[in-house]
Structure formats: C-alpha cells, structure tokens
Amino acid sequence: MFDRRTILAAGGSLMAGRAVAQTAAPAPSDAPIPAPAVDQRLTERSIGSADAPMVVQEFFSLTCSHCGAFHRETYPRVKAELIDTGKIRLVWRDFPLDQVALGAAVVARSFPPDRYEAFLTALFATQDRWAYARGVDHKAEIGKIAAVAGMSGAAFEAAWTDVDLARAILVERQKGEQEYRIQATPTFVFNRRVVGGNIPFDRFAREAATP
C-alpha cells in the first residue's frame, strides 16, 4: 500500500500539476460520448443493490499497484459472489495519490455513471502501460483507453483540463481522510469499519458478512 507520507507528499502538488502543458490528445473516436453535467460527474459511483445489507466503500488511487491487483485478482469474485447476489453494494471513492491518478480520475468521472465501472476496469487492467512504463506519455495513453471506451478527443481534452472537477475530487479525498483516517490505498470501509490493504477474497467476504 501507499503510506501516509506518500499521500501527504502528493496532496500539495496535485492541483498545481493540472496547469502543466501536456502532449497531443488522441484522435477522436467514431462514437463520442457527450460530457455529462458537472453535478452528474460528482454523483456516487457504485455497483450493487440499493437494498444490500452491507455498504462497502473502497478508497483507491488509479496509480496504486495494490489497488490494481485487487481489481484484477479479487474484484471479479467480489462482483460475482457478493455484489451480483445482493449481499453488498460497493461504492468507489477517489483517493488520488499523484498527478497522474488525479487526471485519470477526472477522465473516469467524465464518463456517464453507467460506463464508469468498465472504464475503471480498463484502467486497472492496463496500469503497466499507462501508469508505470518508463518514459510513458501518461495523458496520451489514458486518452487511447478513453477513446476505445467511446470518448472523443475533444471530450477527453475537456476532461483532462477540467480544474473544477479535479478540485472537487481532491475535496472528497480530504473528506475521506478526515472521516475515516485513511492511511493508505486501497482502504475498505464496511459500513463504518475500516480495513486497509489489498485483502484477499476470503477476508473481504468475512468482513462483508460482519455487521
């Protein structure tokens, strides 16, 4: 997990980095997605029944390797056995730890809510390509993934430069840190019980079954 020192070091520079010039955006997609209203961009991103007996919040950073491992290795089983069966509702909470994660989070929230999970899954599946590769153009690589998901080049550029949305995401990150004392990512909140780390499915299922 990323520790608190990483979080604190990253937090002060995230907004400043939004003003840095970036390289060219990818070519427009044949199936552009219209940009949703700002209020829709800030609505809850979740999956599962509203009547589920357990609500699990996941605080994550898109550049966190442990978050990526959870989504690639454990989340499919969580979805099949706990979410789709009505046992839990999972709520995603942005907790970006660096500038790249913040940019990716802004783009993800610029998709309509019903396309959010698919884009999130695509980002975690390709972390090695856009987040960690040496000398990678982060913006261009994220833009390519967004284009495949149906976002036009113009919509992507508008999302990438949306300082207001970036600021709102950071405000929400701060609320999560203050309310739940988030120390690292991923962190899961089972109702009000905080559990940190890339926990295996069996541990996740036990926590989800505990009131």
Stockholm file with secondary structure:
# STOCKHOLM 1.0

chainA/1-211         MFDRRTILAAGGSLMAGRAVAQTAAPAPSDAPIPAPAVDQRLTERSIGSADAPMVVQEFFSLTCSHCGAFHRETYPRVKAELIDTGKIRLVWRDFPLDQVALGAAVVARSFPPDRYEAFLTALFATQDRWAYARGVDHKAEIGKIAAVAGMSGAAFEAAWTDVDLARAILVERQKGEQEYRIQATPTFVFNRRVVGGNIPFDRFAREAATP
#=GR chainA/1-211 SS CBCHHHHHHHHTTHHHHTTSCCCCCCCCCSSCCCCCCHHHHTSCEEESCTTCSEEEEEEECTTCHHHHHHHHHTHHHHIIIIITTTSEEEEEEECCCSHHHHHHHHHHHTSCHHHHHHHHHHHHHTHIIIIISTTCCHHHHHHHHHHHTTCCHHHHHHHHTCHHHHHHHHHHHHHHHHHHCCCSBSEEEETTEEEESCCCHHHHHHHHHCC
#=GC SS_cons         CBCHHHHHHHHTTHHHHTTSCCCCCCCCCSSCCCCCCHHHHTSCEEESCTTCSEEEEEEECTTCHHHHHHHHHTHHHHIIIIITTTSEEEEEEECCCSHHHHHHHHHHHTSCHHHHHHHHHHHHHTHIIIIISTTCCHHHHHHHHHHHTTCCHHHHHHHHTCHHHHHHHHHHHHHHHHHHCCCSBSEEEETTEEEESCCCHHHHHHHHHCC
//
